[in-house]
Amino acid sequence: MERGDLKWGDLLMDVPVKPKSKSPSPKPSPKEYTIEDDALEDYIVPDLTLRRGIWENFPVVLEEIAPVGGHKAYAVKWHRANLKDWKQSRSASWDEFMEYEAFAEFRLLHSLRSHAHKYSMEKPKDDTEIVRLVALHEPANAAVTAAPRAAAAAPAYRGPELGPKLADINKVFPGMTVWNKVDGRRGESTWAIEIRGDFQRRLKPAELEQAKRDLDAALRASRYWTVLRPEGDREFVRLEMRHA
């Protein structure tokens, strides 16, 4: 009553005293939504157990550099042709198309962090590199003491050109493959390619390996197909039809 909260009239009327209202606590400001959040929303990390999974899922090349801590190491750089082509053929949204390089980089680094048992990441040397990788599952050759030279660019493909139909593969490599349609990205035609068992039995091991290398080179050089990593032991590769 001395504070002024209670008046004589209120006391007589037995009116309950209302406590003074407190100022509401300020609400935390909402988290700012970033391109990285957009890139990683509902993103499924691909299998990068094998090194080839990196360049099959991301438009990059790996150049071997000096070993680190007794393990092989690589500089990861953009594969500029694939970066341009995949922006057109693999973007799943307008936002991804507009920020394709940023999306690819965020997803690459996120996927590599998810494979920390296989790779550790080092800072890039300069702006030509995205990141440097130490392959923890690849021991370096103890005899190598100097930094190896970066791998030379692969020579231009000079073999037969594959057409836009699966049957064209069989024309160039008769009796070698069979294919099955499989689930892929929404709206895209994806096929699993296998090497026929009778074809494998006919050839000597060295001949078979050379035939596989020739087929792989032809598929990767084709302007009609994008080569994806295989699923399971039976598959040689997966193919996704490339948009003209």
C-alpha positions as CSV (number, residue, x, y, z in Angstrom):
1,M,0.0,0.0,0.0
2,E,2.9,2.3,0.7
3,R,4.3,1.6,-2.8
4,G,1.0,2.8,-4.3
5,D,0.0,-0.7,-5.6
6,L,-3.0,-0.9,-3.3
7,K,-5.5,1.9,-2.6
8,W,-7.8,2.3,0.4
9,G,-10.8,1.8,-1.8
10,D,-9.4,-1.5,-3.2
11,L,-8.7,-2.8,0.3
12,L,-12.3,-2.1,1.3
13,M,-13.7,-3.7,-1.8
14,D,-11.3,-6.7,-1.5
15,V,-10.1,-6.2,-5.1
16,P,-7.1,-8.5,-6.0
17,V,-3.9,-6.6,-6.8
18,K,-2.7,-7.0,-10.3
19,P,1.1,-7.3,-10.5
20,K,3.0,-4.9,-12.6
21,S,3.6,-6.3,-16.1
22,K,7.1,-7.2,-17.1
23,S,8.6,-6.2,-20.4
24,P,8.6,-9.2,-22.7
25,S,12.0,-10.8,-23.4
26,P,13.2,-9.8,-26.9
27,K,12.8,-12.6,-29.4
28,P,15.9,-13.9,-31.0
29,S,16.4,-12.7,-34.5
30,P,15.7,-15.4,-37.1
31,K,18.8,-17.2,-38.6
32,E,19.8,-15.7,-41.9
33,Y,19.2,-18.1,-44.7
34,T,22.3,-18.5,-46.9
35,I,23.2,-20.1,-50.2
36,E,25.0,-22.9,-48.3
37,D,21.7,-23.7,-46.5
38,D,19.9,-23.8,-49.9
39,A,22.6,-26.0,-51.4
40,L,22.5,-28.5,-48.6
41,E,18.8,-28.7,-48.0
42,D,17.7,-32.3,-48.7
43,Y,21.1,-33.0,-50.2
44,I,22.2,-36.7,-50.2
45,V,25.9,-37.2,-49.9
46,P,27.3,-39.4,-52.6
47,D,29.7,-42.3,-52.0
48,L,33.2,-41.0,-52.3
49,T,34.9,-44.1,-50.9
50,L,36.8,-44.4,-54.2
51,R,38.6,-41.3,-55.5
52,R,36.8,-41.6,-58.8
53,G,33.5,-40.9,-57.0
54,I,34.8,-37.3,-56.5
55,W,35.1,-36.4,-60.2
56,E,32.1,-38.5,-61.2
57,N,29.8,-36.5,-58.8
58,F,31.5,-33.1,-59.0
59,P,32.9,-31.1,-61.9
60,V,36.5,-31.2,-60.7
61,V,39.9,-32.8,-61.4
62,L,42.4,-34.1,-58.9
63,E,46.1,-33.4,-59.4
64,E,48.6,-35.4,-57.4
65,I,50.9,-33.2,-55.2
66,A,53.6,-34.0,-52.7
67,P,52.6,-36.6,-50.1
68,V,51.5,-35.4,-46.7
69,G,52.1,-37.4,-43.5
70,G,52.9,-40.5,-45.5
71,H,49.7,-40.4,-47.5
72,K,49.0,-39.4,-51.1
73,A,47.7,-35.8,-51.5
74,Y,45.8,-34.1,-54.3
75,A,44.9,-30.5,-55.3
76,V,41.2,-30.3,-56.3
77,K,40.5,-27.9,-59.2
78,W,37.5,-27.1,-61.3
79,H,37.0,-29.1,-64.5
80,R,35.8,-26.1,-66.5
81,A,34.1,-28.0,-69.3
82,N,32.1,-30.2,-66.9
83,L,31.3,-27.1,-64.8
84,K,29.7,-25.5,-67.8
85,D,28.0,-28.6,-69.1
86,W,26.7,-29.8,-65.8
87,K,25.2,-26.4,-65.0
88,Q,23.0,-26.9,-68.0
89,S,22.2,-30.6,-67.5
90,R,22.3,-31.2,-63.8
91,S,20.8,-28.1,-62.2
92,A,17.6,-29.2,-60.3
93,S,16.3,-25.7,-59.6
94,W,16.6,-22.1,-60.8
95,D,18.5,-21.2,-57.7
96,E,21.0,-24.0,-58.3
97,F,21.4,-22.9,-62.0
98,M,22.0,-19.3,-61.0
99,E,24.6,-20.3,-58.3
100,Y,25.8,-23.6,-59.7
101,E,29.5,-23.2,-58.9
102,A,28.7,-22.1,-55.3
103,F,26.3,-25.0,-54.9
104,A,28.9,-27.5,-56.3
105,E,31.6,-26.2,-53.9
106,F,29.4,-26.3,-50.8
107,R,28.2,-29.8,-51.6
108,L,31.8,-31.0,-52.4
109,L,33.2,-29.8,-49.1
110,H,30.2,-31.1,-47.2
111,S,30.6,-34.5,-48.8
112,L,34.3,-34.6,-48.1
113,R,33.7,-33.8,-44.5
114,S,31.3,-36.7,-44.4
115,H,34.2,-38.9,-45.5
116,A,36.6,-37.7,-42.9
117,H,37.7,-41.3,-42.4
118,K,39.0,-41.3,-46.0
119,Y,40.2,-37.8,-46.6
120,S,41.5,-34.8,-44.6
121,M,41.2,-31.4,-46.1
122,E,44.0,-28.8,-46.3
123,K,43.9,-25.1,-47.4
124,P,44.3,-24.5,-51.1
125,K,47.6,-23.1,-52.3
126,D,46.0,-20.4,-54.4
127,D,42.7,-19.4,-56.1
128,T,43.2,-22.1,-58.8
129,E,42.4,-24.7,-56.2
130,I,39.2,-25.4,-54.3
131,V,40.8,-27.5,-51.6
132,R,43.7,-29.9,-51.0
133,L,43.0,-33.5,-50.0
134,V,45.1,-36.0,-48.1
135,A,43.9,-39.5,-48.9
136,L,44.2,-41.3,-45.6
137,H,43.6,-44.7,-47.2
138,E,46.4,-44.2,-49.8
139,P,49.9,-44.7,-48.4
140,A,52.5,-42.8,-50.3
141,N,55.4,-44.5,-51.9
142,A,58.3,-44.3,-49.4
143,A,60.8,-43.9,-52.2
144,V,59.1,-40.7,-53.4
145,T,60.7,-37.7,-51.7
146,A,60.1,-34.9,-54.2
147,A,56.8,-33.5,-55.2
148,P,55.4,-35.3,-58.2
149,R,54.6,-33.3,-61.2
150,A,50.9,-32.5,-61.8
151,A,49.3,-35.1,-64.0
152,A,49.5,-34.0,-67.6
153,A,46.3,-33.3,-69.4
154,A,44.9,-36.5,-71.0
155,P,45.5,-36.7,-74.7
156,A,42.5,-35.9,-77.0
157,Y,40.3,-38.9,-77.5
158,R,40.8,-40.4,-81.0
159,G,38.6,-43.4,-80.8
160,P,35.2,-44.2,-82.4
161,E,32.4,-41.7,-81.5
162,L,29.3,-43.1,-79.9
163,G,25.9,-42.0,-81.1
164,P,22.9,-40.9,-79.1
165,K,21.3,-44.4,-78.8
166,L,22.3,-47.3,-76.5
167,A,22.4,-49.6,-79.6
168,D,25.2,-47.4,-80.9
169,I,27.4,-48.7,-78.1
170,N,26.8,-52.2,-79.3
171,K,27.7,-51.2,-82.8
172,V,31.1,-49.9,-81.7
173,F,31.7,-52.6,-79.0
174,P,29.8,-55.6,-80.4
175,G,28.7,-58.2,-77.9
176,M,30.4,-56.4,-75.0
177,T,27.5,-54.8,-73.0
178,V,24.0,-55.1,-71.7
179,W,22.0,-52.3,-70.2
180,N,19.0,-51.9,-67.8
181,K,17.0,-48.8,-67.1
182,V,17.4,-47.7,-63.5
183,D,16.1,-44.9,-61.3
184,G,18.0,-41.7,-61.6
185,R,17.5,-38.0,-61.2
186,R,13.9,-36.9,-61.7
187,G,13.1,-36.4,-65.3
188,E,16.4,-37.9,-66.5
189,S,17.0,-41.2,-68.4
190,T,19.5,-43.3,-66.5
191,W,20.9,-46.7,-67.5
192,A,23.1,-49.3,-65.8
193,I,25.8,-50.7,-68.2
194,E,27.2,-54.2,-67.5
195,I,29.9,-56.2,-69.3
196,R,28.4,-59.4,-70.6
197,G,29.6,-62.6,-68.9
198,D,30.3,-64.5,-72.2
199,F,32.4,-61.5,-73.4
200,Q,34.5,-61.6,-70.3
201,R,35.1,-65.3,-70.6
202,R,36.2,-65.0,-74.2
203,L,39.0,-62.6,-73.6
204,K,42.3,-62.9,-71.8
205,P,42.6,-60.7,-68.7
206,A,44.9,-58.2,-70.3
207,E,42.6,-58.0,-73.4
208,L,39.5,-57.6,-71.2
209,E,41.1,-54.7,-69.2
210,Q,42.0,-52.9,-72.5
211,A,38.5,-53.4,-73.8
212,K,37.1,-51.9,-70.6
213,R,39.5,-48.9,-70.9
214,D,38.5,-48.3,-74.5
215,L,34.8,-48.5,-73.6
216,D,35.2,-46.1,-70.7
217,A,37.1,-43.6,-72.8
218,A,34.5,-43.7,-75.5
219,L,31.7,-43.1,-73.1
220,R,33.4,-40.2,-71.4
221,A,34.2,-38.6,-74.7
222,S,30.6,-38.9,-76.0
223,R,28.6,-35.7,-76.2
224,Y,25.4,-37.7,-75.7
225,W,26.1,-39.4,-72.3
226,T,27.2,-38.4,-68.8
227,V,29.1,-41.2,-67.0
228,L,28.0,-41.8,-63.4
229,R,29.5,-44.1,-60.8
230,P,28.2,-47.7,-60.9
231,E,26.0,-49.2,-58.1
232,G,27.1,-52.7,-57.1
233,D,29.7,-55.1,-58.4
234,R,27.9,-56.1,-61.6
235,E,27.7,-52.6,-63.1
236,F,30.5,-51.1,-65.2
237,V,29.1,-47.6,-65.2
238,R,25.8,-45.8,-65.2
239,L,24.9,-43.4,-68.0
240,E,22.6,-40.4,-68.0
241,M,21.4,-39.0,-71.3
242,R,22.9,-35.6,-71.8
243,H,20.7,-32.8,-73.1
244,A,21.8,-31.3,-76.4
